[in-house]
Amino acid sequence: MNGWNVQLTAQPAQNPDFNVLDLGFFNAIQCLHHQITARSIDDLIQCVEGALKNLKWTTLDKSFMSLQKVLEESMKMDGNNVYKLPHLKKDIHLKAGHHELRPSCDEERY
């Protein structure tokens, strides 16, 4: 893909809580691609490629931070998906000048 190093990794089937794509990546791309009308498959491919190129790195970074916290909260509940995800204040961290979001996992859970 034009200089990109893309690697495919299997995501958990039917489990949006543990799927980073469902946690924010698809929504971000969909918003960008809906700004242009696709009238053919080639147009759709161009829209998606354009959306990927225009997607800010912070969007993907925030999605992975959410994933890490979802996994941590699930571990606290012994693998159950009945948990309350704490507010991560991701945008506040970015505005404060943190260029990478590096969430930590509670040592007891790890």
C-alpha positions as CSV (number, residue, x, y, z in Angstrom):
1,M,0.0,0.0,0.0
2,N,2.3,2.7,-1.3
3,G,5.1,2.4,1.3
4,W,2.9,1.3,4.3
5,N,4.0,-1.7,6.3
6,V,0.6,-3.3,7.1
7,Q,0.4,-6.5,9.2
8,L,-2.8,-8.4,9.7
9,T,-3.5,-9.7,13.2
10,A,-6.6,-11.8,14.1
11,Q,-9.0,-10.0,16.3
12,P,-11.4,-11.7,18.8
13,A,-14.5,-12.8,16.9
14,Q,-17.8,-11.4,18.1
15,N,-16.3,-9.5,21.0
16,P,-16.4,-5.8,20.4
17,D,-15.0,-5.1,23.9
18,F,-11.6,-6.6,23.0
19,N,-11.5,-5.5,19.4
20,V,-9.5,-2.3,18.9
21,L,-11.2,-1.7,15.5
22,D,-14.6,-1.6,17.1
23,L,-13.4,0.5,20.0
24,G,-12.8,3.5,17.8
25,F,-10.9,2.9,14.6
26,F,-13.8,2.0,12.4
27,N,-15.9,4.9,13.6
28,A,-13.1,7.4,12.9
29,I,-12.6,6.1,9.4
30,Q,-16.3,5.9,8.7
31,C,-16.7,9.6,9.7
32,L,-13.9,10.6,7.3
33,H,-15.1,8.5,4.4
34,H,-18.8,9.7,4.7
35,Q,-17.6,13.2,3.7
36,I,-17.2,11.9,0.1
37,T,-19.8,10.0,-2.0
38,A,-18.6,6.8,-3.5
39,R,-20.4,5.8,-6.7
40,S,-18.3,2.7,-7.5
41,I,-16.1,0.2,-5.9
42,D,-13.0,2.1,-7.0
43,D,-14.5,5.3,-5.5
44,L,-15.1,3.5,-2.2
45,I,-11.5,2.2,-2.2
46,Q,-10.2,5.7,-2.8
47,C,-12.5,7.1,0.0
48,V,-11.2,4.5,2.5
49,E,-7.6,5.0,1.5
50,G,-8.1,8.8,1.8
51,A,-9.7,8.3,5.2
52,L,-6.7,6.3,6.4
53,K,-4.3,8.9,5.2
54,N,-6.2,11.7,6.9
55,L,-6.7,9.9,10.1
56,K,-4.8,11.5,13.0
57,W,-2.3,9.2,14.8
58,T,-3.9,10.3,18.1
59,T,-7.2,8.6,17.1
60,L,-5.5,5.2,16.8
61,D,-3.4,5.9,19.9
62,K,-6.6,6.6,21.9
63,S,-8.2,3.4,20.6
64,F,-5.3,1.3,21.8
65,M,-5.4,3.1,25.2
66,S,-9.1,2.2,25.5
67,L,-8.3,-1.4,24.6
68,Q,-5.7,-1.7,27.3
69,K,-8.0,-0.3,29.9
70,V,-10.9,-2.6,28.8
71,L,-8.5,-5.6,29.1
72,E,-7.4,-4.4,32.6
73,E,-11.0,-3.9,33.8
74,S,-11.9,-7.3,32.5
75,M,-9.0,-8.9,34.4
76,K,-10.3,-7.2,37.5
77,M,-13.6,-9.0,37.0
78,D,-11.9,-12.3,36.3
79,G,-12.5,-12.1,32.6
80,N,-16.1,-11.0,32.8
81,N,-17.2,-8.2,30.6
82,V,-19.4,-6.6,33.2
83,Y,-17.3,-3.7,34.3
84,K,-17.3,0.1,34.4
85,L,-14.6,1.7,32.2
86,P,-13.1,4.7,34.0
87,H,-12.9,8.0,32.2
88,L,-9.4,8.0,30.8
89,K,-9.1,11.7,30.0
90,K,-7.2,11.0,26.8
91,D,-7.7,14.4,25.3
92,I,-6.5,16.1,28.4
93,H,-3.3,14.1,28.3
94,L,-2.8,15.1,24.7
95,K,-3.5,18.8,25.3
96,A,-1.0,18.7,28.2
97,G,1.7,17.8,25.8
98,H,2.0,14.1,26.2
99,H,2.7,13.0,22.7
100,E,2.1,9.3,23.4
101,L,-0.6,7.9,25.6
102,R,1.0,5.2,27.8
103,P,-1.5,3.7,30.0
104,S,-0.3,1.5,32.8
105,C,-1.7,-1.7,34.2
106,D,-2.2,-2.3,37.9
107,E,0.7,-4.6,39.0
108,E,-1.6,-6.9,40.9
109,R,-3.6,-7.6,37.7
110,Y,-0.6,-8.1,35.5
